[in-house]
Amino acid sequence: MVAKGFGAYGEYVEREEDIGPAIARALARGKPAVILVPVDKVVNATETPNYDEYASWGVY
């Protein structure tokens, strides 16, 4: 992970239940950290409050 190359703590997290523990590990390191959490852009967009309004803008 690129973060480690710059001296930061880096972690890749795939499951929702692993985000909290990853944050705790990052804070325990006491240095800059990057936690990479992949997000499905379509699901994320459609679950956004007021999605119907944003969808009318033609972004997706």
C-alpha positions in Angstrom: 0.0 0.0 0.0 1.3 3.5 -0.9 0.6 4.8 2.7 3.3 2.5 4.1 5.8 3.8 1.6 5.3 7.3 3.0 5.7 6.1 6.6 2.0 6.0 7.4 -0.1 3.1 8.6 -2.2 1.6 5.9 -4.9 -1.0 5.9 -7.5 -2.3 3.4 -10.9 -3.2 4.8 -13.6 -5.0 2.9 -16.3 -5.8 5.5 -18.3 -3.2 7.3 -17.8 -4.9 10.7 -14.0 -4.5 10.2 -14.0 -0.7 9.9 -14.2 0.0 13.6 -11.3 -2.3 14.6 -9.2 -0.9 11.7 -9.8 2.6 13.0 -8.8 1.5 16.5 -5.6 0.0 15.1 -4.8 3.1 13.1 -5.3 5.3 16.2 -3.1 3.0 18.3 -0.2 3.5 15.8 0.0 7.2 16.7 0.9 8.3 13.2 -0.9 9.3 10.0 -3.1 6.5 8.6 -5.0 5.5 5.5 -7.9 3.0 5.7 -9.0 2.0 2.3 -12.7 0.9 2.1 -14.0 0.1 -1.3 -17.5 1.6 -1.9 -19.9 0.6 -4.6 -20.6 4.0 -6.3 -24.1 3.0 -7.5 -25.3 1.6 -4.2 -23.7 4.5 -2.3 -25.4 7.0 -4.6 -28.8 5.5 -4.6 -28.9 5.3 -0.8 -28.0 9.0 -0.4 -30.7 11.1 1.1 -32.6 13.0 -1.6 -31.2 10.7 -4.3 -34.1 11.4 -6.6 -33.2 15.1 -6.6 -29.5 14.4 -7.4 -30.4 11.8 -10.0 -32.3 14.4 -11.9 -29.0 16.3 -12.4 -27.9 13.5 -14.8 -24.6 12.7 -13.0 -25.3 8.9 -13.1 
